[in-house]
Amino acid sequence: MRAIRIVLTGVVLLAVAGCKPATAPDAAGPAKPKVALIMKSLANDFFGTMAEGARHHHAEHAADYDLSVSGIKNETDLTEQVNLVEQAVAQGAKAIVIAPADSKALVPALRRAEQQGVVIVNIDNRLDADVVRQSGLTASFVGPDNRDGAGRVGAALAAKLKAGDEVAIIEGVTTAFNGQQRRAGFEDAMKAAGMNVVAIQSGEWEMDKANSVAANLLTSHPKLRALLCGNDNMAIGAAAAVAAAGRNGDVLVAGFDNIGAIRPLLADGRLVATADQHADRLAVEGIELALAALKSGQAGADRATPVDVVTR
């Protein structure tokens, strides 16, 4: 029996060795890095366009990396976006490219991810510089100069008004850096043109919220001549409120993002101007920066992306 056992053991060892010789190279080659793109609200066409751009880039570079794409239900669901960061790490992402819903609240989760060896690239909405510095997070930024873009949109709108006209600003989430910068850009343009800013309220980037805010502003400020909105979703809501009040042509509306749904409003004059920050390229720039960082082992320099004013 002992001899039989020895022979059988030898056969098994030979069979196992034959399945995968110890010295044979891995035929599959090294694993491709996984990049996780985490966006804000998927209800916003802007992020749909961003996702399309990322998927198109991945299709052309499928041999170089794997891609996962996710986003949150609404613009203020910070807990869910933190969960998406943690899920990406758990699923083996080597890089996270993120458009944070809040410039401060996402920093701790991203720092934890970085401590586990994940490259972080911040796109669209810049993380708060002070909070980032205090946390020790190293994150490259890819995105536009929102203040300059909003300033140029505001100037296009102001050209259709006269000095002293009453205008209001519907800003985005107040803790989002890009929202703060767009508000500042609108204020810059209104001050330069001599307009009277009578109200600034948050529409939280959401169409329905902005519609309600705009309706109230139109009632409380009957001489209002314009509504400057921090994104196109809010501009659509504001334009609907203007139409419901029977003030089309009397109250001008401006937005930011140049999403597909806004173009009919530009064509018929319900919207005066918006800004195209090229959503389809934003994520691609972020992904390329992340891949370069993974290859070099060093974070890349920030990348400024263009903003173009779009009018009728």
Beta strands, then each sheet from edge to edge (+ up, - down):
strand 1: 34-41
strand 2: 66-72
strand 3: 95-98
strand 4: 119-123
strand 5: 139-143
strand 6: 166-171
strand 7: 196-202
strand 8: 224-229
strand 9: 252-254
strand 10: 273-276
strand 11: 303-304
strand 12: 308-311
sheet 1: 2+ 1+ 3+ 4+ 5+ 11+
sheet 2: 7+ 6+ 8+ 9+
sheet 3: 10+ 12-
end
